[in-house]
Amino acid sequence: MKKRYAIVVDCANCAAKMEGLAQETPGVKTAAVNFMTQKMAIEFEPGADAGTVMKAVKERCEKVDAEAQVLI
C-alpha cells in the first residue's frame, strides 16, 4: 500500500535526512520526500499497519529539526 503525507521542512538537506530516517523505519518498504512540494510518499511492507508505522516515522523525522513536521 502506498500513501502520501504532507510535511513541513525548511531545507532540502533536512528533507533528505527525513527521507533516510523514514526508509530505515520498520514496516516501510520505500520512502521518498519531495522538498519542493512538501510531500512524503511511503510504501508500506505487506501486512504492516500504516497507522503504527507512520507514528514511528513521524517521531523519527520530527527530530531532524525543530520546525520539521509530518502531518498524519
PDB file of N, CA, C and O in Angstrom:
ATOM      1  N   MET A   1       0.840  -1.160   0.000  1.00  0.00           N
ATOM      2  CA  MET A   1       0.000   0.000   0.000  1.00  0.00           C
ATOM      3  C   MET A   1       0.896   1.238   0.000  1.00  0.00           C
ATOM      4  O   MET A   1       1.904   1.284   0.706  1.00  0.00           O
ATOM      5  N   LYS A   2       0.522   2.236  -0.795  1.00  0.00           N
ATOM      6  CA  LYS A   2       1.252   3.500  -0.853  1.00  0.00           C
ATOM      7  C   LYS A   2       0.353   4.627  -0.371  1.00  0.00           C
ATOM      8  O   LYS A   2      -0.846   4.647  -0.646  1.00  0.00           O
ATOM      9  N   LYS A   3       0.957   5.568   0.356  1.00  0.00           N
ATOM     10  CA  LYS A   3       0.227   6.750   0.823  1.00  0.00           C
ATOM     11  C   LYS A   3       1.132   7.964   0.735  1.00  0.00           C
ATOM     12  O   LYS A   3       2.357   7.843   0.768  1.00  0.00           O
ATOM     13  N   ARG A   4       0.519   9.140   0.623  1.00  0.00           N
ATOM     14  CA  ARG A   4       1.248  10.408   0.613  1.00  0.00           C
ATOM     15  C   ARG A   4       0.852  11.215   1.850  1.00  0.00           C
ATOM     16  O   ARG A   4      -0.296  11.194   2.295  1.00  0.00           O
ATOM     17  N   TYR A   5       1.835  11.920   2.382  1.00  0.00           N
ATOM     18  CA  TYR A   5       1.619  12.734   3.571  1.00  0.00           C
ATOM     19  C   TYR A   5       2.234  14.107   3.352  1.00  0.00           C
ATOM     20  O   TYR A   5       3.277  14.240   2.711  1.00  0.00           O
ATOM     21  N   ALA A   6       1.581  15.116   3.887  1.00  0.00           N
ATOM     22  CA  ALA A   6       2.134  16.474   3.847  1.00  0.00           C
ATOM     23  C   ALA A   6       3.210  16.569   4.921  1.00  0.00           C
ATOM     24  O   ALA A   6       3.095  15.980   5.996  1.00  0.00           O
ATOM     25  N   ILE A   7       4.253  17.321   4.607  1.00  0.00           N
ATOM     26  CA  ILE A   7       5.327  17.555   5.571  1.00  0.00           C
ATOM     27  C   ILE A   7       5.613  19.045   5.627  1.00  0.00           C
ATOM     28  O   ILE A   7       5.220  19.803   4.741  1.00  0.00           O
ATOM     29  N   VAL A   8       6.296  19.446   6.670  1.00  0.00           N
ATOM     30  CA  VAL A   8       6.788  20.811   6.799  1.00  0.00           C
ATOM     31  C   VAL A   8       8.273  20.693   7.099  1.00  0.00           C
ATOM     32  O   VAL A   8       8.669  20.128   8.119  1.00  0.00           O
ATOM     33  N   VAL A   9       9.091  21.230   6.201  1.00  0.00           N
ATOM     34  CA  VAL A   9      10.544  21.175   6.386  1.00  0.00           C
ATOM     35  C   VAL A   9      11.141  22.399   5.697  1.00  0.00           C
ATOM     36  O   VAL A   9      10.689  22.794   4.622  1.00  0.00           O
ATOM     37  N   ASP A  10      12.157  22.998   6.319  1.00  0.00           N
ATOM     38  CA  ASP A  10      12.710  24.268   5.853  1.00  0.00           C
ATOM     39  C   ASP A  10      13.824  24.168   4.820  1.00  0.00           C
ATOM     40  O   ASP A  10      14.064  25.125   4.084  1.00  0.00           O
ATOM     41  N   CYS A  11      14.512  23.026   4.749  1.00  0.00           N
ATOM     42  CA  CYS A  11      15.629  22.955   3.802  1.00  0.00           C
ATOM     43  C   CYS A  11      15.702  21.576   3.158  1.00  0.00           C
ATOM     44  O   CYS A  11      15.210  20.586   3.701  1.00  0.00           O
ATOM     45  N   ALA A  12      16.328  21.540   1.988  1.00  0.00           N
ATOM     46  CA  ALA A  12      16.440  20.294   1.240  1.00  0.00           C
ATOM     47  C   ALA A  12      17.286  19.266   1.993  1.00  0.00           C
ATOM     48  O   ALA A  12      17.016  18.068   1.909  1.00  0.00           O
ATOM     49  N   ASN A  13      18.291  19.715   2.716  1.00  0.00           N
ATOM     50  CA  ASN A  13      19.132  18.802   3.483  1.00  0.00           C
ATOM     51  C   ASN A  13      18.312  18.085   4.557  1.00  0.00           C
ATOM     52  O   ASN A  13      18.454  16.877   4.747  1.00  0.00           O
ATOM     53  N   CYS A  14      17.470  18.819   5.245  1.00  0.00           N
ATOM     54  CA  CYS A  14      16.618  18.209   6.267  1.00  0.00           C
ATOM     55  C   CYS A  14      15.613  17.255   5.631  1.00  0.00           C
ATOM     56  O   CYS A  14      15.301  16.210   6.202  1.00  0.00           O
ATOM     57  N   ALA A  15      15.108  17.608   4.452  1.00  0.00           N
ATOM     58  CA  ALA A  15      14.184  16.729   3.730  1.00  0.00           C
ATOM     59  C   ALA A  15      14.872  15.414   3.391  1.00  0.00           C
ATOM     60  O   ALA A  15      14.264  14.350   3.513  1.00  0.00           O
ATOM     61  N   ALA A  16      16.123  15.471   2.971  1.00  0.00           N
ATOM     62  CA  ALA A  16      16.878  14.262   2.653  1.00  0.00           C
ATOM     63  C   ALA A  16      17.093  13.412   3.906  1.00  0.00           C
ATOM     64  O   ALA A  16      17.016  12.185   3.845  1.00  0.00           O
ATOM     65  N   LYS A  17      17.359  14.053   5.030  1.00  0.00           N
ATOM     66  CA  LYS A  17      17.511  13.326   6.292  1.00  0.00           C
ATOM     67  C   LYS A  17      16.205  12.636   6.677  1.00  0.00           C
ATOM     68  O   LYS A  17      16.207  11.493   7.135  1.00  0.00           O
ATOM     69  N   MET A  18      15.087  13.345   6.484  1.00  0.00           N
ATOM     70  CA  MET A  18      13.782  12.767   6.786  1.00  0.00           C
ATOM     71  C   MET A  18      13.530  11.529   5.916  1.00  0.00           C
ATOM     72  O   MET A  18      13.026  10.515   6.398  1.00  0.00           O
ATOM     73  N   GLU A  19      13.882  11.625   4.650  1.00  0.00           N
ATOM     74  CA  GLU A  19      13.700  10.504   3.737  1.00  0.00           C
ATOM     75  C   GLU A  19      14.498   9.288   4.214  1.00  0.00           C
ATOM     76  O   GLU A  19      13.979   8.172   4.243  1.00  0.00           O
ATOM     77  N   GLY A  20      15.747   9.506   4.583  1.00  0.00           N
ATOM     78  CA  GLY A  20      16.584   8.412   5.069  1.00  0.00           C
ATOM     79  C   GLY A  20      16.033   7.772   6.325  1.00  0.00           C
ATOM     80  O   GLY A  20      16.015   6.547   6.444  1.00  0.00           O
ATOM     81  N   LEU A  21      15.587   8.586   7.258  1.00  0.00           N
ATOM     82  CA  LEU A  21      15.019   8.060   8.501  1.00  0.00           C
ATOM     83  C   LEU A  21      13.736   7.284   8.241  1.00  0.00           C
ATOM     84  O   LEU A  21      13.501   6.241   8.850  1.00  0.00           O
ATOM     85  N   ALA A  22      12.907   7.794   7.336  1.00  0.00           N
ATOM     86  CA  ALA A  22      11.667   7.096   7.004  1.00  0.00           C
ATOM     87  C   ALA A  22      11.974   5.743   6.374  1.00  0.00           C
ATOM     88  O   ALA A  22      11.320   4.749   6.690  1.00  0.00           O
ATOM     89  N   GLN A  23      12.964   5.698   5.484  1.00  0.00           N
ATOM     90  CA  GLN A  23      13.325   4.446   4.810  1.00  0.00           C
ATOM     91  C   GLN A  23      13.836   3.398   5.794  1.00  0.00           C
ATOM     92  O   GLN A  23      13.667   2.200   5.564  1.00  0.00           O
ATOM     93  N   GLU A  24      14.451   3.832   6.876  1.00  0.00           N
ATOM     94  CA  GLU A  24      15.006   2.914   7.877  1.00  0.00           C
ATOM     95  C   GLU A  24      13.967   2.438   8.891  1.00  0.00           C
ATOM     96  O   GLU A  24      14.263   1.569   9.711  1.00  0.00           O
ATOM     97  N   THR A  25      12.775   2.987   8.848  1.00  0.00           N
ATOM     98  CA  THR A  25      11.739   2.640   9.816  1.00  0.00           C
ATOM     99  C   THR A  25      11.147   1.263   9.490  1.00  0.00           C
ATOM    100  O   THR A  25      10.753   1.010   8.352  1.00  0.00           O
ATOM    101  N   PRO A  26      11.087   0.383  10.483  1.00  0.00           N
ATOM    102  CA  PRO A  26      10.480  -0.931  10.239  1.00  0.00           C
ATOM    103  C   PRO A  26       9.042  -0.787   9.723  1.00  0.00           C
ATOM    104  O   PRO A  26       8.257   0.004  10.245  1.00  0.00           O
ATOM    105  N   GLY A  27       8.723  -1.559   8.700  1.00  0.00           N
ATOM    106  CA  GLY A  27       7.390  -1.516   8.098  1.00  0.00           C
ATOM    107  C   GLY A  27       7.324  -0.661   6.848  1.00  0.00           C
ATOM    108  O   GLY A  27       6.324  -0.685   6.131  1.00  0.00           O
ATOM    109  N   VAL A  28       8.393   0.107   6.576  1.00  0.00           N
ATOM    110  CA  VAL A  28       8.441   0.945   5.373  1.00  0.00           C
ATOM    111  C   VAL A  28       9.227   0.201   4.302  1.00  0.00           C
ATOM    112  O   VAL A  28      10.372  -0.196   4.514  1.00  0.00           O
ATOM    113  N   LYS A  29       8.593   0.020   3.148  1.00  0.00           N
ATOM    114  CA  LYS A  29       9.278  -0.613   2.020  1.00  0.00           C
ATOM    115  C   LYS A  29      10.097   0.423   1.268  1.00  0.00           C
ATOM    116  O   LYS A  29      11.278   0.203   0.998  1.00  0.00           O
ATOM    117  N   THR A  30       9.475   1.562   0.923  1.00  0.00           N
ATOM    118  CA  THR A  30      10.170   2.674   0.276  1.00  0.00           C
ATOM    119  C   THR A  30       9.617   3.983   0.811  1.00  0.00           C
ATOM    120  O   THR A  30       8.466   4.065   1.238  1.00  0.00           O
ATOM    121  N   ALA A  31      10.462   5.004   0.778  1.00  0.00           N
ATOM    122  CA  ALA A  31      10.048   6.344   1.189  1.00  0.00           C
ATOM    123  C   ALA A  31      10.714   7.356   0.268  1.00  0.00           C
ATOM    124  O   ALA A  31      11.878   7.202  -0.103  1.00  0.00           O
ATOM    125  N   ALA A  32       9.969   8.384  -0.093  1.00  0.00           N
ATOM    126  CA  ALA A  32      10.511   9.456  -0.930  1.00  0.00           C
ATOM    127  C   ALA A  32       9.953  10.774  -0.426  1.00  0.00           C
ATOM    128  O   ALA A  32       8.750  10.902  -0.197  1.00  0.00           O
ATOM    129  N   VAL A  33      10.833  11.755  -0.255  1.00  0.00           N
ATOM    130  CA  VAL A  33      10.432  13.084   0.190  1.00  0.00           C
ATOM    131  C   VAL A  33      10.717  14.070  -0.932  1.00  0.00           C
ATOM    132  O   VAL A  33      11.810  14.088  -1.498  1.00  0.00           O
ATOM    133  N   ASN A  34       9.718  14.891  -1.245  1.00  0.00           N
ATOM    134  CA  ASN A  34       9.880  15.941  -2.243  1.00  0.00           C
ATOM    135  C   ASN A  34       9.862  17.273  -1.504  1.00  0.00           C
ATOM    136  O   ASN A  34       8.817  17.717  -1.028  1.00  0.00           O
ATOM    137  N   PHE A  35      11.025  17.900  -1.416  1.00  0.00           N
ATOM    138  CA  PHE A  35      11.142  19.164  -0.690  1.00  0.00           C
ATOM    139  C   PHE A  35      10.289  20.267  -1.325  1.00  0.00           C
ATOM    140  O   PHE A  35       9.662  21.058  -0.620  1.00  0.00           O
ATOM    141  N   MET A  36      10.273  20.310  -2.650  1.00  0.00           N
ATOM    142  CA  MET A  36       9.551  21.389  -3.348  1.00  0.00           C
ATOM    143  C   MET A  36       8.037  21.329  -3.113  1.00  0.00           C
ATOM    144  O   MET A  36       7.400  22.370  -2.954  1.00  0.00           O
ATOM    145  N   THR A  37       7.465  20.142  -3.089  1.00  0.00           N
ATOM    146  CA  THR A  37       6.018  20.013  -2.896  1.00  0.00           C
ATOM    147  C   THR A  37       5.646  19.778  -1.434  1.00  0.00           C
ATOM    148  O   THR A  37       4.468  19.780  -1.076  1.00  0.00           O
ATOM    149  N   GLN A  38       6.677  19.573  -0.583  1.00  0.00           N
ATOM    150  CA  GLN A  38       6.454  19.310   0.840  1.00  0.00           C
ATOM    151  C   GLN A  38       5.561  18.075   1.037  1.00  0.00           C
ATOM    152  O   GLN A  38       4.588  18.100   1.791  1.00  0.00           O
ATOM    153  N   LYS A  39       5.929  16.993   0.330  1.00  0.00           N
ATOM    154  CA  LYS A  39       5.192  15.733   0.419  1.00  0.00           C
ATOM    155  C   LYS A  39       6.144  14.579   0.694  1.00  0.00           C
ATOM    156  O   LYS A  39       7.303  14.595   0.281  1.00  0.00           O
ATOM    157  N   MET A  40       5.634  13.586   1.393  1.00  0.00           N
ATOM    158  CA  MET A  40       6.353  12.354   1.649  1.00  0.00           C
ATOM    159  C   MET A  40       5.492  11.208   1.130  1.00  0.00           C
ATOM    160  O   MET A  40       4.322  11.089   1.493  1.00  0.00           O
ATOM    161  N   ALA A  41       6.074  10.367   0.281  1.00  0.00           N
ATOM    162  CA  ALA A  41       5.380   9.188  -0.234  1.00  0.00           C
ATOM    163  C   ALA A  41       5.963   7.963   0.462  1.00  0.00           C
ATOM    164  O   ALA A  41       7.177   7.762   0.479  1.00  0.00           O
ATOM    165  N   ILE A  42       5.090   7.159   1.027  1.00  0.00           N
ATOM    166  CA  ILE A  42       5.508   5.974   1.755  1.00  0.00           C
ATOM    167  C   ILE A  42       4.833   4.753   1.144  1.00  0.00           C
ATOM    168  O   ILE A  42       3.623   4.750   0.916  1.00  0.00           O
ATOM    169  N   GLU A  43       5.620   3.720   0.882  1.00  0.00           N
ATOM    170  CA  GLU A  43       5.078   2.420   0.504  1.00  0.00           C
ATOM    171  C   GLU A  43       5.358   1.492   1.678  1.00  0.00           C
ATOM    172  O   GLU A  43       6.503   1.351   2.109  1.00  0.00           O
ATOM    173  N   PHE A  44       4.326   0.873   2.184  1.00  0.00           N
ATOM    174  CA  PHE A  44       4.436   0.027   3.373  1.00  0.00           C
ATOM    175  C   PHE A  44       4.723  -1.421   2.990  1.00  0.00           C
ATOM    176  O   PHE A  44       4.322  -1.885   1.923  1.00  0.00           O
ATOM    177  N   GLU A  45       5.416  -2.119   3.867  1.00  0.00           N
ATOM    178  CA  GLU A  45       5.648  -3.553   3.703  1.00  0.00           C
ATOM    179  C   GLU A  45       4.297  -4.268   3.777  1.00  0.00           C
ATOM    180  O   GLU A  45       3.396  -3.809   4.479  1.00  0.00           O
ATOM    181  N   PRO A  46       4.150  -5.378   3.066  1.00  0.00           N
ATOM    182  CA  PRO A  46       2.906  -6.148   3.155  1.00  0.00           C
ATOM    183  C   PRO A  46       2.616  -6.543   4.601  1.00  0.00           C
ATOM    184  O   PRO A  46       3.496  -7.032   5.309  1.00  0.00           O
ATOM    185  N   GLY A  47       1.387  -6.328   5.026  1.00  0.00           N
ATOM    186  CA  GLY A  47       0.974  -6.682   6.375  1.00  0.00           C
ATOM    187  C   GLY A  47       1.277  -5.646   7.441  1.00  0.00           C
ATOM    188  O   GLY A  47       0.856  -5.801   8.587  1.00  0.00           O
ATOM    189  N   ALA A  48       2.002  -4.590   7.085  1.00  0.00           N
ATOM    190  CA  ALA A  48       2.332  -3.548   8.075  1.00  0.00           C
ATOM    191  C   ALA A  48       1.108  -2.681   8.342  1.00  0.00           C
ATOM    192  O   ALA A  48       0.337  -2.379   7.432  1.00  0.00           O
ATOM    193  N   ASP A  49       0.941  -2.290   9.588  1.00  0.00           N
ATOM    194  CA  ASP A  49      -0.146  -1.384   9.960  1.00  0.00           C
ATOM    195  C   ASP A  49       0.307   0.048   9.693  1.00  0.00           C
ATOM    196  O   ASP A  49       1.206   0.554  10.364  1.00  0.00           O
ATOM    197  N   ALA A  50      -0.315   0.699   8.715  1.00  0.00           N
ATOM    198  CA  ALA A  50       0.104   2.034   8.289  1.00  0.00           C
ATOM    199  C   ALA A  50       0.086   3.038   9.440  1.00  0.00           C
ATOM    200  O   ALA A  50       0.994   3.862   9.551  1.00  0.00           O
ATOM    201  N   GLY A  51      -0.915   2.984  10.282  1.00  0.00           N
ATOM    202  CA  GLY A  51      -1.009   3.925  11.398  1.00  0.00           C
ATOM    203  C   GLY A  51       0.146   3.799  12.374  1.00  0.00           C
ATOM    204  O   GLY A  51       0.724   4.802  12.793  1.00  0.00           O
ATOM    205  N   THR A  52       0.479   2.583  12.732  1.00  0.00           N
ATOM    206  CA  THR A  52       1.575   2.331  13.663  1.00  0.00           C
ATOM    207  C   THR A  52       2.912   2.727  13.050  1.00  0.00           C
ATOM    208  O   THR A  52       3.747   3.353  13.703  1.00  0.00           O
ATOM    209  N   VAL A  53       3.105   2.354  11.784  1.00  0.00           N
ATOM    210  CA  VAL A  53       4.354   2.685  11.100  1.00  0.00           C
ATOM    211  C   VAL A  53       4.515   4.191  10.985  1.00  0.00           C
ATOM    212  O   VAL A  53       5.608   4.710  11.212  1.00  0.00           O
ATOM    213  N   MET A  54       3.449   4.904  10.639  1.00  0.00           N
ATOM    214  CA  MET A  54       3.549   6.352  10.459  1.00  0.00           C
ATOM    215  C   MET A  54       3.783   7.081  11.772  1.00  0.00           C
ATOM    216  O   MET A  54       4.397   8.147  11.776  1.00  0.00           O
ATOM    217  N   LYS A  55       3.316   6.541  12.871  1.00  0.00           N
ATOM    218  CA  LYS A  55       3.636   7.142  14.171  1.00  0.00           C
ATOM    219  C   LYS A  55       5.140   7.083  14.411  1.00  0.00           C
ATOM    220  O   LYS A  55       5.736   8.036  14.912  1.00  0.00           O
ATOM    221  N   ALA A  56       5.747   5.955  14.047  1.00  0.00           N
ATOM    222  CA  ALA A  56       7.197   5.808  14.207  1.00  0.00           C
ATOM    223  C   ALA A  56       7.938   6.727  13.240  1.00  0.00           C
ATOM    224  O   ALA A  56       8.932   7.346  13.619  1.00  0.00           O
ATOM    225  N   VAL A  57       7.469   6.821  11.999  1.00  0.00           N
ATOM    226  CA  VAL A  57       8.084   7.713  11.011  1.00  0.00           C
ATOM    227  C   VAL A  57       8.007   9.155  11.504  1.00  0.00           C
ATOM    228  O   VAL A  57       8.998   9.884  11.458  1.00  0.00           O
ATOM    229  N   LYS A  58       6.847   9.560  11.970  1.00  0.00           N
ATOM    230  CA  LYS A  58       6.643  10.932  12.465  1.00  0.00           C
ATOM    231  C   LYS A  58       7.603  11.231  13.617  1.00  0.00           C
ATOM    232  O   LYS A  58       8.255  12.275  13.631  1.00  0.00           O
ATOM    233  N   GLU A  59       7.687  10.316  14.576  1.00  0.00           N
ATOM    234  CA  GLU A  59       8.554  10.517  15.742  1.00  0.00           C
ATOM    235  C   GLU A  59      10.013  10.676  15.319  1.00  0.00           C
ATOM    236  O   GLU A  59      10.716  11.555  15.817  1.00  0.00           O
ATOM    237  N   ARG A  60      10.464   9.828  14.407  1.00  0.00           N
ATOM    238  CA  ARG A  60      11.861   9.880  13.963  1.00  0.00           C
ATOM    239  C   ARG A  60      12.137  11.140  13.149  1.00  0.00           C
ATOM    240  O   ARG A  60      13.134  11.823  13.379  1.00  0.00           O
ATOM    241  N   CYS A  61      11.266  11.447  12.206  1.00  0.00           N
ATOM    242  CA  CYS A  61      11.511  12.552  11.283  1.00  0.00           C
ATOM    243  C   CYS A  61      11.426  13.924  11.953  1.00  0.00           C
ATOM    244  O   CYS A  61      12.122  14.854  11.545  1.00  0.00           O
ATOM    245  N   GLU A  62      10.603  14.055  12.950  1.00  0.00           N
ATOM    246  CA  GLU A  62      10.451  15.352  13.601  1.00  0.00           C
ATOM    247  C   GLU A  62      11.627  15.690  14.507  1.00  0.00           C
ATOM    248  O   GLU A  62      11.684  16.795  15.047  1.00  0.00           O
ATOM    249  N   LYS A  63      12.562  14.771  14.686  1.00  0.00           N
ATOM    250  CA  LYS A  63      13.782  15.040  15.443  1.00  0.00           C
ATOM    251  C   LYS A  63      14.863  15.674  14.578  1.00  0.00           C
ATOM    252  O   LYS A  63      15.883  16.126  15.098  1.00  0.00           O
ATOM    253  N   VAL A  64      14.650  15.713  13.260  1.00  0.00           N
ATOM    254  CA  VAL A  64      15.630  16.266  12.317  1.00  0.00           C
ATOM    255  C   VAL A  64      15.855  17.747  12.575  1.00  0.00           C
ATOM    256  O   VAL A  64      16.985  18.234  12.528  1.00  0.00           O
ATOM    257  N   ASP A  65      14.757  18.462  12.851  1.00  0.00           N
ATOM    258  CA  ASP A  65      14.814  19.918  13.014  1.00  0.00           C
ATOM    259  C   ASP A  65      13.640  20.336  13.888  1.00  0.00           C
ATOM    260  O   ASP A  65      12.602  19.675  13.893  1.00  0.00           O
ATOM    261  N   ALA A  66      13.797  21.414  14.617  1.00  0.00           N
ATOM    262  CA  ALA A  66      12.727  21.894  15.486  1.00  0.00           C
ATOM    263  C   ALA A  66      11.458  22.260  14.702  1.00  0.00           C
ATOM    264  O   ALA A  66      10.356  22.205  15.248  1.00  0.00           O
ATOM    265  N   GLU A  67      11.610  22.628  13.444  1.00  0.00           N
ATOM    266  CA  GLU A  67      10.479  23.042  12.608  1.00  0.00           C
ATOM    267  C   GLU A  67       9.871  21.882  11.797  1.00  0.00           C
ATOM    268  O   GLU A  67       8.780  22.025  11.246  1.00  0.00           O
ATOM    269  N   ALA A  68      10.562  20.749  11.722  1.00  0.00           N
ATOM    270  CA  ALA A  68      10.119  19.632  10.871  1.00  0.00           C
ATOM    271  C   ALA A  68       8.837  18.992  11.422  1.00  0.00           C
ATOM    272  O   ALA A  68       8.693  18.773  12.625  1.00  0.00           O
ATOM    273  N   GLN A  69       7.914  18.702  10.495  1.00  0.00           N
ATOM    274  CA  GLN A  69       6.658  18.064  10.860  1.00  0.00           C
ATOM    275  C   GLN A  69       6.249  17.064   9.793  1.00  0.00           C
ATOM    276  O   GLN A  69       6.508  17.265   8.607  1.00  0.00           O
ATOM    277  N   VAL A  70       5.617  15.999  10.217  1.00  0.00           N
ATOM    278  CA  VAL A  70       4.955  15.060   9.319  1.00  0.00           C
ATOM    279  C   VAL A  70       3.488  15.106   9.713  1.00  0.00           C
ATOM    280  O   VAL A  70       3.138  14.787  10.849  1.00  0.00           O
ATOM    281  N   LEU A  71       2.640  15.497   8.794  1.00  0.00           N
ATOM    282  CA  LEU A  71       1.217  15.661   9.087  1.00  0.00           C
ATOM    283  C   LEU A  71       0.472  14.387   8.711  1.00  0.00           C
ATOM    284  O   LEU A  71       0.243  14.093   7.538  1.00  0.00           O
ATOM    285  N   ILE A  72       0.100  13.636   9.757  1.00  0.00           N
ATOM    286  CA  ILE A  72      -0.621  12.370   9.509  1.00  0.00           C
ATOM    287  C   ILE A  72      -2.043  12.448  10.000  1.00  0.00           C
ATOM    288  O   ILE A  72      -2.794  11.480   9.875  1.00  0.00           O
TER     289      ILE A  72
END
